[in-house]
Amino acid sequence: MGKKVIVVDDSKTVRDQVRSTLEGAGYHVIEAVDGHDGFSKIRDTADLAMAICDVNMPGLTGIAMLEEMRSKGVNPELPVLMLTTEGEPALMQKAKLLVPKGGSSSRSNPTSWSRS
């Protein structure tokens, strides 16, 4: 089995697209439907290699989930890739400040990802 990656997004379509791409590359994918679900699964899964998280979700947003993870010391070294369709620079800067050094990135439109 490949490395474990969690995908946290309220859009089933996005989760399905990311899952398909990652599984095709040999990763084991865990899905979470929002920040609350993502926080619980990240807290309870010790061997995650990476988290891919939507910035803006109903309930607990991706940024609020990261803030909660950091304030409670939950998996502080976990690399996080933030996904968003929003172009708000201040929002992305806030996300970048919350992830470990070198683990931050942003990507819009996951449908354009290649499977190379």
N, C-alpha and C positions, 0 to 999 in steps of 0.2 A: 504494500500500500504506500502511496506517495505521501508527501508532507501534507499536513492539514491546514486549510485556509478557511476562514470564516467570511461569508459574504453577508453584510448587514444592509438591507435595502427594503423599503416598503413596497417596491414594485416587483411583483412576481416575474414580469417580463425581463427586467434587468437581472434579477437573481438567476433566472433560467439561462440567459445569454452568458453571464459570467461563469456560471457552473459548467456549461457546455465547453467553453473555452479552456477552463482550468482542468476539467476532467480529461479533456483531449490531450492535455500536456502532462497527465499523470498525477495530478493533485487529488487529494480527498477533500471534498467541499462540505462544509457545514453551513446551513442557512439560518439567518435570523430575520424576522419580519419588521423589527424596529429596534430602537436603541435599548429599550428595556430587555428585550429578548437577547440582543447582542451582548449586553453587559453580563447577563446571567451565563450565557454560553461561553463567553471569554473567561469569566471567573472560574467556571467549572471545567474548562478544558486546558490542561497544563501544557500540552505539547503543540500548541498552534504555531505555525511558521509565519503567518501574516493575517492581517484583517483587511478586508476591502469594505469600505463603509460609505454610504450615502451621507452627504452633509445635512440635508434638510429632509426630515421625516416627521410625520405626526407623532404626538406623544413626546418621547425622548429623542431629540435630534441626534445626529451623529456627533456634532460638537459637544452637546451636553453629555453624551455617552462617554466621550474621551475625557471630559472634565471629571466625571464621576470616577472613571478608571484611575486617573492620575491622583485624585484626592484620596482614594481608598487604597492606592498602591497595587491595583490589580494589573498584573502582567505589564509592568512599566517599560519593558524593553521590546514589546511586540511591535514590529513594523506595521504601519497603517498606510494604506492607500485610500485617499478620499476621492469619492466620485461625486460629481455634481453637474447639473445642467445650468447652474446659475453662474453668472459672470461677475458676481460681487467680490471685488478684490479684498475688502475688509473681512468678509466671511472666510475666504480661503487663507488669509494671513492668520486669523485666529486659529484655524485648524492646524496650520503648520507649527504654531507655537506649542500645541498640545501633544504632538507625537515625538517619539525619540529622535535625536539628531540622526539624520541620514535616512530616517524611515518615512519621511513625509513626501507626499506627491499629490498631485491632483490630476484628474483626467475627466474630460467630459465626453459624452456620447460613446458609451461602451460598444455600440453596434459597429463602430469603425475599427475595432481591434482586429488585428490579423491573427491567424493561428499558426504563425511560423515557428 
